[in-house]
Amino acid sequence: MMFGDLLEIMIRDPATIHRALELVIVARHLERAADHITSIGERVIYMVTSELRELNL
């Protein structure tokens, strides 16, 4: 959703392309960080309960 919004802004105002692309990169990094945090949570649950649970629904 965010990428589509940024793409629309870039099309309307090409002067925003550089800044919008930086936001896309930041969003990608935040998504990767969230994936890593989810993996850590799953491992902690396994260590405490010996139960395999998938937190990424």
Distance bins in CASP14 RR format, pairs under 12 A and 6 or more apart:
PFRMAT RR
TARGET T0000
AUTHOR 0000-0000-0000
RMODE 2
METHOD distances of the structure
MODEL  1
1 7 0 0 0 0 0 1 0 0 0 0 0
1 8 0 0 0 0 0 1 0 0 0 0 0
1 27 0 0 0 0 0 1 0 0 0 0 0
2 8 0 0 0 0 0 1 0 0 0 0 0
2 9 0 0 0 0 0 1 0 0 0 0 0
2 20 0 0 0 0 0 1 0 0 0 0 0
2 23 1 0 0 1 0 0 0 0 0 0 0
2 24 1 0 0 1 0 0 0 0 0 0 0
2 25 0 0 0 0 0 1 0 0 0 0 0
2 26 0 0 0 0 0 1 0 0 0 0 0
2 27 1 0 1 0 0 0 0 0 0 0 0
2 28 0 0 0 0 0 1 0 0 0 0 0
2 30 0 0 0 0 0 1 0 0 0 0 0
2 31 0 0 0 0 0 1 0 0 0 0 0
3 9 0 0 0 0 0 1 0 0 0 0 0
3 10 0 0 0 0 0 1 0 0 0 0 0
3 20 0 0 0 0 1 0 0 0 0 0 0
3 21 0 0 0 0 0 1 0 0 0 0 0
3 23 0 0 0 0 1 0 0 0 0 0 0
3 24 1 0 0 1 0 0 0 0 0 0 0
3 25 0 0 0 0 0 1 0 0 0 0 0
3 26 0 0 0 0 0 1 0 0 0 0 0
3 27 1 0 0 1 0 0 0 0 0 0 0
3 28 0 0 0 0 1 0 0 0 0 0 0
3 31 0 0 0 0 0 1 0 0 0 0 0
4 10 0 0 0 0 1 0 0 0 0 0 0
4 11 0 0 0 0 1 0 0 0 0 0 0
4 20 0 0 0 0 0 1 0 0 0 0 0
4 23 0 0 0 0 0 1 0 0 0 0 0
4 24 0 0 0 0 1 0 0 0 0 0 0
4 27 0 0 0 0 0 1 0 0 0 0 0
5 11 0 0 0 0 0 1 0 0 0 0 0
5 12 0 0 0 0 0 1 0 0 0 0 0
5 16 0 0 0 0 0 1 0 0 0 0 0
5 20 0 0 0 0 1 0 0 0 0 0 0
5 23 0 0 0 0 1 0 0 0 0 0 0
5 24 0 0 0 0 0 1 0 0 0 0 0
5 27 0 0 0 0 0 1 0 0 0 0 0
6 12 0 0 0 0 0 1 0 0 0 0 0
6 13 0 0 0 0 0 1 0 0 0 0 0
6 16 0 0 0 0 1 0 0 0 0 0 0
6 17 0 0 0 0 1 0 0 0 0 0 0
6 18 0 0 0 0 0 1 0 0 0 0 0
6 19 0 0 0 0 1 0 0 0 0 0 0
6 20 1 0 1 0 0 0 0 0 0 0 0
6 21 0 0 0 0 1 0 0 0 0 0 0
6 22 0 0 0 0 0 1 0 0 0 0 0
6 23 1 0 0 1 0 0 0 0 0 0 0
6 24 1 0 0 1 0 0 0 0 0 0 0
6 25 0 0 0 0 0 1 0 0 0 0 0
6 26 0 0 0 0 0 1 0 0 0 0 0
6 27 0 0 0 0 1 0 0 0 0 0 0
6 28 0 0 0 0 0 1 0 0 0 0 0
7 13 0 0 0 0 0 1 0 0 0 0 0
7 14 0 0 0 0 0 1 0 0 0 0 0
7 16 0 0 0 0 0 1 0 0 0 0 0
7 17 0 0 0 0 0 1 0 0 0 0 0
7 20 1 0 0 1 0 0 0 0 0 0 0
7 21 0 0 0 0 0 1 0 0 0 0 0
7 23 0 0 0 0 0 1 0 0 0 0 0
7 24 0 0 0 0 1 0 0 0 0 0 0
8 16 0 0 0 0 0 1 0 0 0 0 0
8 20 0 0 0 0 1 0 0 0 0 0 0
9 15 0 0 0 0 0 1 0 0 0 0 0
9 16 1 0 1 0 0 0 0 0 0 0 0
9 17 0 0 0 0 1 0 0 0 0 0 0
9 19 0 0 0 0 1 0 0 0 0 0 0
9 20 1 0 1 0 0 0 0 0 0 0 0
9 21 0 0 0 0 0 1 0 0 0 0 0
9 23 0 0 0 0 1 0 0 0 0 0 0
9 24 0 0 0 0 0 1 0 0 0 0 0
10 16 1 0 1 0 0 0 0 0 0 0 0
10 17 1 0 1 0 0 0 0 0 0 0 0
10 18 0 0 0 0 1 0 0 0 0 0 0
10 19 0 0 0 0 1 0 0 0 0 0 0
10 20 1 0 1 0 0 0 0 0 0 0 0
10 21 0 0 0 0 1 0 0 0 0 0 0
10 22 0 0 0 0 0 1 0 0 0 0 0
10 23 0 0 0 0 0 1 0 0 0 0 0
10 24 0 0 0 0 1 0 0 0 0 0 0
11 17 0 0 0 0 1 0 0 0 0 0 0
11 20 0 0 0 0 0 1 0 0 0 0 0
12 20 0 0 0 0 0 1 0 0 0 0 0
13 19 0 0 0 0 0 1 0 0 0 0 0
13 20 0 0 0 0 1 0 0 0 0 0 0
14 20 0 0 0 0 1 0 0 0 0 0 0
14 21 0 0 0 0 0 1 0 0 0 0 0
16 22 0 0 0 0 0 1 0 0 0 0 0
16 23 0 0 0 0 1 0 0 0 0 0 0
16 24 0 0 0 0 0 1 0 0 0 0 0
17 23 0 0 0 0 0 1 0 0 0 0 0
17 24 0 0 0 0 0 1 0 0 0 0 0
18 24 0 0 0 0 0 1 0 0 0 0 0
18 25 0 0 0 0 0 1 0 0 0 0 0
19 25 0 0 0 0 0 1 0 0 0 0 0
19 26 0 0 0 0 0 1 0 0 0 0 0
20 26 0 0 0 0 0 1 0 0 0 0 0
20 27 0 0 0 0 0 1 0 0 0 0 0
21 27 0 0 0 0 0 1 0 0 0 0 0
21 28 0 0 0 0 0 1 0 0 0 0 0
22 28 0 0 0 0 0 1 0 0 0 0 0
22 29 0 0 0 0 0 1 0 0 0 0 0
23 29 0 0 0 0 0 1 0 0 0 0 0
23 30 0 0 0 0 0 1 0 0 0 0 0
24 30 0 0 0 0 0 1 0 0 0 0 0
24 31 0 0 0 0 0 1 0 0 0 0 0
25 31 0 0 0 0 0 1 0 0 0 0 0
25 32 0 0 0 0 0 1 0 0 0 0 0
26 32 0 0 0 0 0 1 0 0 0 0 0
26 33 0 0 0 0 0 1 0 0 0 0 0
27 33 0 0 0 0 0 1 0 0 0 0 0
27 34 0 0 0 0 0 1 0 0 0 0 0
28 34 0 0 0 0 0 1 0 0 0 0 0
28 35 0 0 0 0 0 1 0 0 0 0 0
29 35 0 0 0 0 0 1 0 0 0 0 0
29 36 0 0 0 0 0 1 0 0 0 0 0
30 36 0 0 0 0 0 1 0 0 0 0 0
30 37 0 0 0 0 0 1 0 0 0 0 0
31 37 0 0 0 0 0 1 0 0 0 0 0
31 38 0 0 0 0 0 1 0 0 0 0 0
31 56 0 0 0 0 0 1 0 0 0 0 0
32 38 0 0 0 0 0 1 0 0 0 0 0
32 39 0 0 0 0 0 1 0 0 0 0 0
33 39 0 0 0 0 0 1 0 0 0 0 0
33 40 0 0 0 0 0 1 0 0 0 0 0
34 40 0 0 0 0 0 1 0 0 0 0 0
34 41 0 0 0 0 0 1 0 0 0 0 0
34 55 0 0 0 0 0 1 0 0 0 0 0
34 56 0 0 0 0 1 0 0 0 0 0 0
35 41 0 0 0 0 0 1 0 0 0 0 0
35 42 0 0 0 0 0 1 0 0 0 0 0
35 55 0 0 0 0 0 1 0 0 0 0 0
35 56 1 0 0 1 0 0 0 0 0 0 0
36 42 0 0 0 0 0 1 0 0 0 0 0
36 43 0 0 0 0 0 1 0 0 0 0 0
36 56 0 0 0 0 0 1 0 0 0 0 0
37 43 0 0 0 0 0 1 0 0 0 0 0
37 44 0 0 0 0 0 1 0 0 0 0 0
37 55 0 0 0 0 1 0 0 0 0 0 0
37 56 0 0 0 0 0 1 0 0 0 0 0
38 44 0 0 0 0 0 1 0 0 0 0 0
38 45 0 0 0 0 0 1 0 0 0 0 0
38 53 0 0 0 0 0 1 0 0 0 0 0
38 54 0 0 0 0 1 0 0 0 0 0 0
38 55 1 0 1 0 0 0 0 0 0 0 0
38 56 1 0 1 0 0 0 0 0 0 0 0
38 57 0 0 0 0 1 0 0 0 0 0 0
39 45 0 0 0 0 0 1 0 0 0 0 0
39 46 0 0 0 0 0 1 0 0 0 0 0
39 53 0 0 0 0 0 1 0 0 0 0 0
39 54 0 0 0 0 0 1 0 0 0 0 0
39 55 0 0 0 0 1 0 0 0 0 0 0
39 56 0 0 0 0 1 0 0 0 0 0 0
40 46 0 0 0 0 0 1 0 0 0 0 0
40 47 0 0 0 0 0 1 0 0 0 0 0
40 55 0 0 0 0 1 0 0 0 0 0 0
41 47 0 0 0 0 1 0 0 0 0 0 0
41 48 0 0 0 0 1 0 0 0 0 0 0
41 49 0 0 0 0 0 1 0 0 0 0 0
41 52 0 0 0 0 0 1 0 0 0 0 0
41 53 0 0 0 0 1 0 0 0 0 0 0
41 54 0 0 0 0 0 1 0 0 0 0 0
41 55 1 0 0 1 0 0 0 0 0 0 0
41 56 0 0 0 0 0 1 0 0 0 0 0
42 48 0 0 0 0 0 1 0 0 0 0 0
42 49 0 0 0 0 0 1 0 0 0 0 0
42 51 0 0 0 0 1 0 0 0 0 0 0
42 52 1 0 0 1 0 0 0 0 0 0 0
42 53 1 0 0 1 0 0 0 0 0 0 0
42 54 1 0 0 1 0 0 0 0 0 0 0
42 55 1 0 1 0 0 0 0 0 0 0 0
42 56 0 0 0 0 1 0 0 0 0 0 0
42 57 0 0 0 0 0 1 0 0 0 0 0
43 49 0 0 0 0 0 1 0 0 0 0 0
43 50 0 0 0 0 0 1 0 0 0 0 0
43 51 0 0 0 0 0 1 0 0 0 0 0
43 52 0 0 0 0 0 1 0 0 0 0 0
43 53 0 0 0 0 0 1 0 0 0 0 0
43 54 0 0 0 0 0 1 0 0 0 0 0
43 55 0 0 0 0 0 1 0 0 0 0 0
44 50 0 0 0 0 0 1 0 0 0 0 0
44 51 0 0 0 0 0 1 0 0 0 0 0
44 53 0 0 0 0 0 1 0 0 0 0 0
44 55 0 0 0 0 0 1 0 0 0 0 0
45 51 1 0 0 1 0 0 0 0 0 0 0
45 52 0 0 0 0 1 0 0 0 0 0 0
45 53 1 0 1 0 0 0 0 0 0 0 0
45 54 0 0 0 0 1 0 0 0 0 0 0
45 55 1 0 0 1 0 0 0 0 0 0 0
46 52 1 0 0 1 0 0 0 0 0 0 0
46 53 1 0 0 1 0 0 0 0 0 0 0
46 54 0 0 0 0 0 1 0 0 0 0 0
46 55 0 0 0 0 0 1 0 0 0 0 0
47 53 0 0 0 0 0 1 0 0 0 0 0
END
